[in-house]
């Protein structure tokens, strides 16, 4: 005799977490999974529809179908958008994992068929130049079929894309408003900031240059909220100096270079990128009275997500490169 009558009734969220087989039998589709994930990310049905390139009525229909399958509300509609319920959050979390795993399965099969592999990496500029590019080139020299798609961007954007399954891993920082328990984290190192100006800039007559002197010039800074910008502002605040004035805010390297080439503006840049930009002599680095550093960046993967063999290989090579560099620095004799 069945004892189901004596078991406590599960909530919709508990029913969902206990397995997805019944939901698929009731008609759950990939389009449903994508919609609930988009809903949680955007907080609005219209934005979720736009993200998935469908109409708002179609998006509302998918939401209603999922609620009918579960027998529970997945979100509450309000003036500012939608608020996910516990059941909605549970479904979105599982849906995101399932979509990522399905994509990974397809990729691994293609890798096996082609004898190569494609890895998707996001990184802040310094890490991309100093770590990702050398490692990728080294692997490609031994496996011509290996491919890497590398995107450079600020950490707060890279993190969202990592959680959405768009990257295998990223090298960046966890923003303060994001739970670090969502990630596996391998800290790498801090990032030194250098200041670049055009050849012949008036400040080059001073060696080194003080922050007080820098405060008198126009700056080209990343947009507000960017960690590099905030770090520079904090240094000026700590010395009771006026904040750098930035008439042009941009994250574009090309726009930054064009602006400083044609003005007396000052632009911050990651140390690893500086040699590439100053090689021709038209742009040069300002010698500073004190170093400016950003807090360390890390290699991040989504918690609970297994990397593909190709992505694991790249990740291992990057971490090995860091470990070797740290050991080399430790063994270097002190300068007398």
C-alpha positions, 0 to 999 in steps of 0.5 A: 500500500502506498504511504503517500497520504501520510507524507507532508505536502510539498510546496511548489518550490520543493516539488521543483527542486525534487526533480524536473521529469514531471515538468517536462512530461507536462510540456516544459520546453527550452523556451520556458527555461530561457524565459524564466531566466530572462525574467529574473535577470531583467525584472520586467516581462517586456525586457525579458521578451526583448532579450529573447527577441520575442513579443511581450504577449508571447512572453506572458503566455510562456509565463502563464504556461509555466505557472499552470504546470507548477500550480503556483505563481512565479512572480508578482506584477507591480508598477516597477516590473515583476518580483520573483516568488520563491517558486520563481527563483527556484525555477530560474536557478534550476533553469539557468543550470540546465541551459548551461549544462545543455550548452556545455554538452553540445560543446564537448561533443563538438570538441570530440568530433573536431579534435579541438575545443573553444573556450569563452573567457572574459577578463579585465584588460590587464589580465587579458594582456598579461595572462590570457593572451600568452596562455592561449597562444601557447596552447594554440602552438601545440593544437591548431584546432583550439580556439578562444573567444576573449572579451575585455570588460569591467568586472560588474558586466563580466560577472553577470555574463558568467552567471548567465553561462556566456563565459567558461570563466572570467578574470576579474573581481566580485562586485560588492553587491554580488554574493561571492558564494556564487563563485569558485575564486582563485585570487591572482594579484593586484593591478598597478595603475599607470598614467599616460599623456602625449609626448611633450606634455607639460607635466613631463618637465617634472620628475616625479609628478605629484597628485597636486600637480595632476589635479590641475589637468583634465582627465580621461576616466572610465565611467562612474562606478568603474573600480579604476576610477573609484580607486583614483578618486579615493587616492585624491580624497585621502590627500584632501585634493579636489577630485580629477575633472573628467570631461570625457568618460569612456571605457574605450581604449581607442577613444582614450588614446585619441583624446590624449593624443590631441590634448593635455589630458591624463589617462589611467591605464593598467600597467600590463597594457602601458608598454604596448601603448608607449612603444611608438613614442607618441604616448608616454608614461608619467613618473609618479611620486606614489604608486596607485594600485587596484585591489586584486583580481581573481579567476572566477568560475560559477559555483557548481559548474564543471568546466569543459576539458578545454576550459579546464586546460586554459584555467590550469595553465593560467593558474600555473603561470601565476604560481610560477611567477610567484615562486620566481619572485620569492627566489629573486635575491634582494638588491644590495 
